Amino acid sequence: METQNNINDISREKSAELYEKAKTYFPGGVNSPVRAFKSVYGTPLFIQKGDGSHLWDADGNEFIDYCCSWGPLILGHNNAQVREKVIEVLQNGMSFGAPTALENELAELILTNNRFIEKLRFTSSGTEAVMSAIRLARGYTKRDKILKFEGCYHGHSDSLLVKAGSGLVTFGETSSAGIPKAFADETIVVSLNDTNALDAAFAEFKGQIAAVIIEPIPANNGLLLQEKAYLQYLREICTQNGTLLIFDEVISGFRVGFEGAAGYYNIQPDIITYGKIIGGGLPVGMYGSSAKIMDHISPVGTVYQAGTLSGNPVAMAAGIAQLNQLLQPGFYEALNNKTTAFANAIQQYADEKGYHFKVYQIRSIFWFAFTDAEAIRAAEEINPASMVDFKVMHRELLNRGIYLGPSGYEVGFISSAHTDDDLAKTKQAIFESLDIVFNSK
């Protein structure tokens, strides 16, 4: 196969105009930092429409989308059943700040198909779900300290925006201005895939750790797939020390299977958090646990958590329509097989060419890394210099109509809306882009 030379950059004229105007309204011109395209070439694309597996920007450029709103759009954009259910419910009002039958319907749908939780509470985002789960763990155990892992992201609440220091076990250092040191001091950070670090942490802070929180499938800083034995070790050390184990499944929940990573690995955490996938992409989150633990939440318990938009009827409607489709026989098998074939074909091409490039994949989540490592299980194993190669690849893919998240640390997602033709076009674009990256070295 001959290498196709660099092709002309897509037009971003209208997106650039919108971005310049946006910078007068919002810090950096965006309402979430990763949208700023600071890690890749060009200005951010302002999206005008999405349908199925495709996106269109303000300049009329069309892309096959593998960001999928950062994962929740497992059915693709503008799914007909989700859209029609939302329109139906919308006719009756958008927000009441009071209970509706839709909350019961979505909760029953989730709980009857998930062995790992008995009660749940809806929130408005994954960040809010995680923040509430941490508060619940502290209230339930009557302890203050939280242990998290470098490379796992749990939203932007103060006590979790911390990073590891240089030691085996260390108190967290704030990774954002505006977070008091005292908050970070309650968070212990260790490296992933290191049982010695866990042992040392529990020995040093014996009887003080309320919860260990982990993305069981870490997918916010690369795809740092953990071995089941390591996650099982986490479960055991938490049980031995009276510490709650929290699985943050904002990305993996309902994505790798209806029961998420808990079901995939068959490991029972104490609390699980979920994100916008349960609302078809609308603002919603959720946390769940045993009835015993959840009954510590107000109004029956002393741990306060509230939200006017919690259980919003429009989001509940979207969730009911989306999750019912995920429960159809063969849904996950078809999606997983599609992604595996896609990942294997790209890896085969890279191997045949001798490129230092790996495709890491679990179910319908994938990550491209410029490395020879068979596995990357910890954040410090990612080579920051490799992001230069991703930057070139990202530009070449955009020019060929393929949209990935604008950072080499972000994972990609395949939806049920991606067709065989979409995947064939994408593979060809990736082959050409990889040729350009490696032939320019």
C-alpha positions as a Python dict, from the first residue, in 0.01 Angstrom:
ca = {
    (1, 'M'): (0, 0, 0),
    (2, 'E'): (143, 333, -100),
    (3, 'T'): (169, 614, 149),
    (4, 'Q'): (-63, 905, 79),
    (5, 'N'): (110, 1237, 129),
    (6, 'N'): (-21, 1501, 365),
    (7, 'I'): (-348, 1643, 235),
    (8, 'N'): (-476, 1996, 274),
    (9, 'D'): (-596, 2105, 616),
    (10, 'I'): (-971, 2133, 654),
    (11, 'S'): (-1125, 2478, 666),
    (12, 'R'): (-1181, 2609, 1017),
    (13, 'E'): (-1273, 2965, 926),
    (14, 'K'): (-1613, 2972, 1097),
    (15, 'S'): (-1490, 2772, 1394),
    (16, 'A'): (-1201, 3016, 1430),
    (17, 'E'): (-1440, 3314, 1424),
    (18, 'L'): (-1660, 3152, 1687),
    (19, 'Y'): (-1354, 3072, 1898),
    (20, 'E'): (-1231, 3432, 1890),
    (21, 'K'): (-1574, 3550, 2004),
    (22, 'A'): (-1591, 3274, 2269),
    (23, 'K'): (-1262, 3393, 2419),
    (24, 'T'): (-1435, 3719, 2510),
    (25, 'Y'): (-1703, 3525, 2701),
    (26, 'F'): (-1528, 3224, 2855),
    (27, 'P'): (-1181, 3160, 3007),
    (28, 'G'): (-973, 3031, 2717),
    (29, 'G'): (-1281, 3043, 2498),
    (30, 'V'): (-1419, 2712, 2629),
    (31, 'N'): (-1637, 2572, 2905),
    (32, 'S'): (-1414, 2271, 2966),
    (33, 'P'): (-1033, 2283, 2927),
    (34, 'V'): (-976, 1981, 2703),
    (35, 'R'): (-1196, 2138, 2434),
    (36, 'A'): (-936, 2410, 2374),
    (37, 'F'): (-725, 2192, 2136),
    (38, 'K'): (-409, 2304, 2319),
    (39, 'S'): (-252, 1957, 2274),
    (40, 'V'): (-316, 1938, 1900),
    (41, 'Y'): (-305, 2159, 1591),
    (42, 'G'): (-548, 2436, 1508),
    (43, 'T'): (-842, 2599, 1680),
    (44, 'P'): (-1126, 2400, 1839),
    (45, 'L'): (-1396, 2271, 1610),
    (46, 'F'): (-1738, 2415, 1691),
    (47, 'I'): (-1984, 2132, 1638),
    (48, 'Q'): (-2314, 2208, 1471),
    (49, 'K'): (-2482, 1870, 1449),
    (50, 'G'): (-2443, 1500, 1516),
    (51, 'D'): (-2631, 1207, 1370),
    (52, 'G'): (-2549, 839, 1403),
    (53, 'S'): (-2171, 803, 1399),
    (54, 'H'): (-2111, 1138, 1228),
    (55, 'L'): (-2048, 1499, 1334),
    (56, 'W'): (-2063, 1821, 1134),
    (57, 'D'): (-1882, 2139, 1239),
    (58, 'A'): (-1966, 2504, 1175),
    (59, 'D'): (-1764, 2499, 852),
    (60, 'G'): (-1963, 2207, 715),
    (61, 'N'): (-1683, 1952, 764),
    (62, 'E'): (-1814, 1601, 826),
    (63, 'F'): (-1639, 1356, 1058),
    (64, 'I'): (-1679, 999, 1176),
    (65, 'D'): (-1684, 1051, 1552),
    (66, 'Y'): (-1490, 834, 1797),
    (67, 'C'): (-1521, 1071, 2093),
    (68, 'C'): (-1895, 1006, 2134),
    (69, 'S'): (-1931, 1295, 2382),
    (70, 'W'): (-1646, 1131, 2580),
    (71, 'G'): (-1818, 793, 2587),
    (72, 'P'): (-2188, 824, 2677),
    (73, 'L'): (-2320, 805, 2321),
    (74, 'I'): (-2297, 427, 2295),
    (75, 'L'): (-2589, 438, 2048),
    (76, 'G'): (-2438, 725, 1850),
    (77, 'H'): (-2572, 1076, 1805),
    (78, 'N'): (-2939, 1165, 1789),
    (79, 'N'): (-3064, 811, 1846),
    (80, 'A'): (-3426, 799, 1729),
    (81, 'Q'): (-3569, 614, 2030),
    (82, 'V'): (-3390, 840, 2278),
    (83, 'R'): (-3492, 1152, 2089),
    (84, 'E'): (-3858, 1049, 2063),
    (85, 'K'): (-3879, 960, 2433),
    (86, 'V'): (-3725, 1294, 2529),
    (87, 'I'): (-3970, 1486, 2307),
    (88, 'E'): (-4263, 1292, 2453),
    (89, 'V'): (-4166, 1374, 2812),
    (90, 'L'): (-4066, 1730, 2725),
    (91, 'Q'): (-4427, 1810, 2639),
    (92, 'N'): (-4511, 1784, 3010),
    (93, 'G'): (-4236, 2012, 3140),
    (94, 'M'): (-3861, 2012, 3184),
    (95, 'S'): (-3800, 2032, 3559),
    (96, 'F'): (-4011, 2004, 3872),
    (97, 'G'): (-3769, 1962, 4162),
    (98, 'A'): (-4009, 1693, 4280),
    (99, 'P'): (-4037, 1314, 4235),
    (100, 'T'): (-4165, 1165, 3911),
    (101, 'A'): (-4253, 810, 3809),
    (102, 'L'): (-3970, 825, 3554),
    (103, 'E'): (-3715, 810, 3836),
    (104, 'N'): (-3872, 487, 3960),
    (105, 'E'): (-3879, 341, 3611),
    (106, 'L'): (-3512, 410, 3538),
    (107, 'A'): (-3400, 296, 3885),
    (108, 'E'): (-3592, -31, 3851),
    (109, 'L'): (-3442, -87, 3507),
    (110, 'I'): (-3092, -46, 3648),
    (111, 'L'): (-3131, -232, 3976),
    (112, 'T'): (-3304, -538, 3830),
    (113, 'N'): (-3015, -581, 3585),
    (114, 'N'): (-2720, -504, 3813),
    (115, 'R'): (-2618, -752, 4084),
    (116, 'F'): (-2375, -511, 4247),
    (117, 'I'): (-2604, -241, 4389),
    (118, 'E'): (-2931, -247, 4586),
    (119, 'K'): (-3019, 122, 4608),
    (120, 'L'): (-2908, 428, 4416),
    (121, 'R'): (-2928, 806, 4408),
    (122, 'F'): (-2937, 1010, 4086),
    (123, 'T'): (-2722, 1323, 4054),
    (124, 'S'): (-2658, 1573, 3774),
    (125, 'S'): (-2305, 1464, 3675),
    (126, 'G'): (-2035, 1205, 3730),
    (127, 'T'): (-1833, 1455, 3932),
    (128, 'E'): (-2127, 1508, 4165),
    (129, 'A'): (-2179, 1133, 4196),
    (130, 'V'): (-1817, 1078, 4296),
    (131, 'M'): (-1818, 1372, 4537),
    (132, 'S'): (-2131, 1228, 4703),
    (133, 'A'): (-1984, 877, 4717),
    (134, 'I'): (-1674, 1010, 4895),
    (135, 'R'): (-1891, 1194, 5148),
    (136, 'L'): (-2097, 880, 5201),
    (137, 'A'): (-1785, 670, 5259),
    (138, 'R'): (-1654, 918, 5514),
    (139, 'G'): (-1989, 939, 5689),
    (140, 'Y'): (-2033, 562, 5695),
    (141, 'T'): (-1682, 478, 5823),
    (142, 'K'): (-1637, 791, 6036),
    (143, 'R'): (-1290, 829, 5884),
    (144, 'D'): (-1145, 1117, 5682),
    (145, 'K'): (-870, 997, 5451),
    (146, 'I'): (-919, 882, 5092),
    (147, 'L'): (-673, 679, 4885),
    (148, 'K'): (-666, 730, 4509),
    (149, 'F'): (-431, 638, 4225),
    (150, 'E'): (-215, 849, 4000),
    (151, 'G'): (-362, 844, 3652),
    (152, 'C'): (-723, 802, 3767),
    (153, 'Y'): (-952, 1102, 3725),
    (154, 'H'): (-1261, 1135, 3940),
    (155, 'G'): (-1402, 1471, 3846),
    (156, 'H'): (-1296, 1814, 3965),
    (157, 'S'): (-1400, 1808, 4331),
    (158, 'D'): (-1134, 1953, 4560),
    (159, 'S'): (-1018, 1644, 4749),
    (160, 'L'): (-965, 1444, 4430),
    (161, 'L'): (-774, 1697, 4218),
    (162, 'V'): (-442, 1582, 4357),
    (163, 'K'): (-135, 1409, 4218),
    (164, 'A'): (133, 1185, 4364),
    (165, 'G'): (462, 1307, 4502),
    (166, 'S'): (797, 1136, 4456),
    (167, 'G'): (771, 881, 4736),
    (168, 'L'): (617, 536, 4740),
    (169, 'V'): (329, 671, 4946),
    (170, 'T'): (264, 1039, 4987),
    (171, 'F'): (-5, 1287, 5070),
    (172, 'G'): (-141, 1444, 4758),
    (173, 'E'): (-18, 1774, 4624),
    (174, 'T'): (-281, 1996, 4471),
    (175, 'S'): (-284, 1993, 4092),
    (176, 'S'): (-508, 2298, 4071),
    (177, 'A'): (-484, 2642, 4226),
    (178, 'G'): (-762, 2719, 4470),
    (179, 'I'): (-751, 2388, 4658),
    (180, 'P'): (-644, 2428, 5023),
    (181, 'K'): (-350, 2213, 5124),
    (182, 'A'): (-559, 2078, 5410),
    (183, 'F'): (-801, 1925, 5160),
    (184, 'A'): (-519, 1757, 4969),
    (185, 'D'): (-368, 1631, 5292),
    (186, 'E'): (-670, 1405, 5340),
    (187, 'T'): (-597, 1233, 5007),
    (188, 'I'): (-326, 968, 4975),
    (189, 'V'): (-201, 900, 4623),
    (190, 'V'): (-17, 586, 4511),
    (191, 'S'): (79, 441, 4173),
    (192, 'L'): (-144, 192, 4000),
    (193, 'N'): (-42, -173, 3978),
    (194, 'D'): (173, -157, 4291),
    (195, 'T'): (61, -378, 4581),
    (196, 'N'): (364, -276, 4791),
    (197, 'A'): (247, 85, 4778),
    (198, 'L'): (-99, -23, 4893),
    (199, 'D'): (48, -223, 5181),
    (200, 'A'): (262, 72, 5287),
    (201, 'A'): (-32, 313, 5274),
    (202, 'F'): (-257, 98, 5487),
    (203, 'A'): (27, 39, 5735),
    (204, 'E'): (112, 408, 5766),
    (205, 'F'): (-249, 525, 5791),
    (206, 'K'): (-393, 228, 5977),
    (207, 'G'): (-756, 280, 6074),
    (208, 'Q'): (-773, 619, 5898),
    (209, 'I'): (-869, 540, 5536),
    (210, 'A'): (-1240, 575, 5469),
    (211, 'A'): (-1228, 463, 5108),
    (212, 'V'): (-1008, 357, 4821),
    (213, 'I'): (-1138, 499, 4493),
    (214, 'I'): (-1027, 367, 4157),
    (215, 'E'): (-1134, 362, 3798),
    (216, 'P'): (-1140, -19, 3765),
    (217, 'I'): (-1078, 47, 3395),
    (218, 'P'): (-864, 363, 3410),
    (219, 'A'): (-954, 555, 3094),
    (220, 'N'): (-890, 922, 3166),
    (221, 'N'): (-512, 917, 3129),
    (222, 'G'): (-461, 660, 2861),
    (223, 'L'): (-617, 315, 2892),
    (224, 'L'): (-430, 173, 3189),
    (225, 'L'): (-579, -175, 3197),
    (226, 'Q'): (-533, -347, 3532),
    (227, 'E'): (-508, -721, 3591),
    (228, 'K'): (-801, -877, 3774),
    (229, 'A'): (-565, -1005, 4044),
    (230, 'Y'): (-469, -646, 4130),
    (231, 'L'): (-832, -534, 4158),
    (232, 'Q'): (-907, -842, 4368),
    (233, 'Y'): (-616, -750, 4595),
    (234, 'L'): (-773, -406, 4638),
    (235, 'R'): (-1099, -570, 4738),
    (236, 'E'): (-927, -788, 4996),
    (237, 'I'): (-709, -519, 5155),
    (238, 'C'): (-1010, -287, 5186),
    (239, 'T'): (-1217, -560, 5352),
    (240, 'Q'): (-935, -641, 5594),
    (241, 'N'): (-904, -276, 5700),
    (242, 'G'): (-1273, -178, 5720),
    (243, 'T'): (-1223, 55, 5421),
    (244, 'L'): (-1486, 98, 5151),
    (245, 'L'): (-1389, 23, 4791),
    (246, 'I'): (-1535, 269, 4539),
    (247, 'F'): (-1541, 183, 4170),
    (248, 'D'): (-1563, 500, 3965),
    (249, 'E'): (-1743, 371, 3657),
    (250, 'V'): (-1832, 704, 3502),
    (251, 'I'): (-1662, 579, 3183),
    (252, 'S'): (-1676, 199, 3213),
    (253, 'G'): (-2027, 170, 3356),
    (254, 'F'): (-2278, 44, 3095),
    (255, 'R'): (-1997, 77, 2838),
    (256, 'V'): (-1807, -252, 2883),
    (257, 'G'): (-2130, -427, 2976),
    (258, 'F'): (-2454, -342, 3152),
    (259, 'E'): (-2292, -418, 3489),
    (260, 'G'): (-1977, -230, 3393),
    (261, 'A'): (-1633, -327, 3521),
    (262, 'A'): (-1779, -477, 3838),
    (263, 'G'): (-1957, -730, 3621),
    (264, 'Y'): (-1667, -768, 3377),
    (265, 'Y'): (-1424, -860, 3657),
    (266, 'N'): (-1693, -1006, 3886),
    (267, 'I'): (-1567, -801, 4182),
    (268, 'Q'): (-1807, -648, 4434),
    (269, 'P'): (-1715, -288, 4526),
    (270, 'D'): (-1887, -113, 4818),
    (271, 'I'): (-1999, 191, 4617),
    (272, 'I'): (-2018, 243, 4240),
    (273, 'T'): (-2048, 574, 4056),
    (274, 'Y'): (-2184, 619, 3703),
    (275, 'G'): (-2209, 906, 3457),
    (276, 'K'): (-2396, 1045, 3159),
    (277, 'I'): (-2425, 719, 2970),
    (278, 'I'): (-2734, 647, 3182),
    (279, 'G'): (-2896, 960, 3040),
    (280, 'G'): (-2818, 916, 2673),
    (281, 'G'): (-2564, 1198, 2703),
    (282, 'L'): (-2787, 1438, 2899),
    (283, 'P'): (-2652, 1575, 3231),
    (284, 'V'): (-2698, 1295, 3483),
    (285, 'G'): (-2495, 1081, 3719),
    (286, 'M'): (-2562, 817, 3980),
    (287, 'Y'): (-2408, 637, 4272),
    (288, 'G'): (-2524, 310, 4422),
    (289, 'S'): (-2441, 62, 4694),
    (290, 'S'): (-2598, -184, 4933),
    (291, 'A'): (-2919, -77, 5103),
    (292, 'K'): (-2729, -72, 5433),
    (293, 'I'): (-2475, 183, 5310),
    (294, 'M'): (-2718, 390, 5103),
    (295, 'D'): (-2952, 431, 5397),
    (296, 'H'): (-2691, 659, 5553),
    (297, 'I'): (-2795, 920, 5295),
    (298, 'S'): (-3038, 1195, 5399),
    (299, 'P'): (-3334, 1201, 5460),
    (300, 'V'): (-3306, 860, 5632),
    (301, 'G'): (-2941, 904, 5729),
    (302, 'T'): (-2704, 1179, 5837),
    (303, 'V'): (-2500, 1218, 5515),
    (304, 'Y'): (-2647, 1513, 5328),
    (305, 'Q'): (-2668, 1526, 4950),
    (306, 'A'): (-2926, 1708, 4739),
    (307, 'G'): (-2989, 1852, 4395),
    (308, 'T'): (-3277, 2033, 4229),
    (309, 'L'): (-3202, 1863, 3899),
    (310, 'S'): (-3138, 1519, 4047),
    (311, 'G'): (-3371, 1277, 3868),
    (312, 'N'): (-3459, 1541, 3609),
    (313, 'P'): (-3748, 1397, 3403),
    (314, 'V'): (-3591, 1470, 3064),
    (315, 'A'): (-3267, 1296, 3161),
    (316, 'M'): (-3460, 1004, 3311),
    (317, 'A'): (-3657, 967, 2989),
    (318, 'A'): (-3339, 958, 2781),
    (319, 'G'): (-3190, 701, 3017),
    (320, 'I'): (-3491, 472, 2995),
    (321, 'A'): (-3481, 480, 2615),
    (322, 'Q'): (-3104, 426, 2600),
    (323, 'L'): (-3069, 150, 2859),
    (324, 'N'): (-3359, -51, 2718),
    (325, 'Q'): (-3166, -71, 2392),
    (326, 'L'): (-2849, -181, 2571),
    (327, 'L'): (-3043, -470, 2723),
    (328, 'Q'): (-3140, -612, 2384),
    (329, 'P'): (-2993, -963, 2335),
    (330, 'G'): (-2657, -954, 2160),
    (331, 'F'): (-2609, -577, 2186),
    (332, 'Y'): (-2278, -586, 2372),
    (333, 'E'): (-2148, -891, 2187),
    (334, 'A'): (-2194, -719, 1850),
    (335, 'L'): (-2038, -394, 1972),
    (336, 'N'): (-1743, -569, 2132),
    (337, 'N'): (-1675, -787, 1828),
    (338, 'K'): (-1685, -480, 1603),
    (339, 'T'): (-1430, -297, 1820),
    (340, 'T'): (-1199, -596, 1855),
    (341, 'A'): (-1184, -646, 1478),
    (342, 'F'): (-1117, -274, 1431),
    (343, 'A'): (-836, -269, 1688),
    (344, 'N'): (-678, -590, 1560),
    (345, 'A'): (-669, -466, 1200),
    (346, 'I'): (-491, -145, 1300),
    (347, 'Q'): (-244, -333, 1519),
    (348, 'Q'): (-171, -579, 1239),
    (349, 'Y'): (-94, -293, 1000),
    (350, 'A'): (138, -125, 1250),
    (351, 'D'): (317, -452, 1325),
    (352, 'E'): (367, -533, 956),
    (353, 'K'): (517, -187, 903),
    (354, 'G'): (738, -217, 1212),
    (355, 'Y'): (583, 94, 1370),
    (356, 'H'): (625, 157, 1744),
    (357, 'F'): (251, 178, 1795),
    (358, 'K'): (-1, -9, 2007),
    (359, 'V'): (-376, -25, 2017),
    (360, 'Y'): (-502, -102, 2367),
    (361, 'Q'): (-864, -212, 2383),
    (362, 'I'): (-1127, -340, 2622),
    (363, 'R'): (-1473, -403, 2484),
    (364, 'S'): (-1579, -86, 2295),
    (365, 'I'): (-1304, 140, 2439),
    (366, 'F'): (-969, 181, 2264),
    (367, 'W'): (-653, 390, 2299),
    (368, 'F'): (-373, 462, 2053),
    (369, 'A'): (-22, 485, 2201),
    (370, 'F'): (314, 536, 2032),
    (371, 'T'): (501, 265, 2220),
    (372, 'D'): (620, -95, 2201),
    (373, 'A'): (492, -184, 2548),
    (374, 'E'): (260, -483, 2554),
    (375, 'A'): (79, -324, 2847),
    (376, 'I'): (80, 17, 3015),
    (377, 'R'): (-68, -12, 3361),
    (378, 'A'): (54, 304, 3537),
    (379, 'A'): (52, 672, 3443),
    (380, 'E'): (429, 709, 3477),
    (381, 'E'): (479, 445, 3204),
    (382, 'I'): (336, 681, 2939),
    (383, 'N'): (609, 864, 2748),
    (384, 'P'): (513, 1236, 2727),
    (385, 'A'): (734, 1277, 2417),
    (386, 'S'): (502, 1041, 2227),
    (387, 'M'): (233, 1309, 2232),
    (388, 'V'): (420, 1486, 1951),
    (389, 'D'): (341, 1192, 1727),
    (390, 'F'): (-23, 1192, 1833),
    (391, 'K'): (-46, 1562, 1750),
    (392, 'V'): (53, 1490, 1390),
    (393, 'M'): (-178, 1189, 1373),
    (394, 'H'): (-473, 1390, 1506),
    (395, 'R'): (-429, 1657, 1238),
    (396, 'E'): (-402, 1400, 960),
    (397, 'L'): (-713, 1218, 1084),
    (398, 'L'): (-916, 1538, 1099),
    (399, 'N'): (-811, 1615, 744),
    (400, 'R'): (-943, 1272, 646),
    (401, 'G'): (-1275, 1315, 827),
    (402, 'I'): (-1199, 1126, 1148),
    (403, 'Y'): (-1266, 1288, 1486),
    (404, 'L'): (-1081, 1176, 1801),
    (405, 'G'): (-1061, 1355, 2134),
    (406, 'P'): (-798, 1634, 2109),
    (407, 'S'): (-538, 1474, 2337),
    (408, 'G'): (-318, 1168, 2313),
    (409, 'Y'): (-412, 1081, 2669),
    (410, 'E'): (-780, 1042, 2578),
    (411, 'V'): (-940, 713, 2479),
    (412, 'G'): (-1176, 652, 2189),
    (413, 'F'): (-1514, 484, 2173),
    (414, 'I'): (-1711, 288, 1916),
    (415, 'S'): (-2089, 305, 1913),
    (416, 'S'): (-2354, 77, 1771),
    (417, 'A'): (-2410, 345, 1505),
    (418, 'H'): (-2065, 293, 1352),
    (419, 'T'): (-2110, 97, 1030),
    (420, 'D'): (-1871, -138, 855),
    (421, 'D'): (-1818, 136, 597),
    (422, 'D'): (-1735, 388, 874),
    (423, 'L'): (-1479, 151, 1020),
    (424, 'A'): (-1324, 69, 682),
    (425, 'K'): (-1283, 441, 601),
    (426, 'T'): (-1139, 502, 946),
    (427, 'K'): (-886, 221, 922),
    (428, 'Q'): (-763, 353, 586),
    (429, 'A'): (-731, 703, 732),
    (430, 'I'): (-537, 567, 1028),
    (431, 'F'): (-305, 367, 801),
    (432, 'E'): (-228, 679, 596),
    (433, 'S'): (-182, 893, 907),
    (434, 'L'): (54, 642, 1067),
    (435, 'D'): (260, 631, 747),
    (436, 'I'): (296, 1009, 760),
    (437, 'V'): (394, 1008, 1128),
    (438, 'F'): (661, 740, 1093),
    (439, 'N'): (793, 835, 750),
    (440, 'S'): (855, 1192, 869),
    (441, 'K'): (1090, 1080, 1147),
}
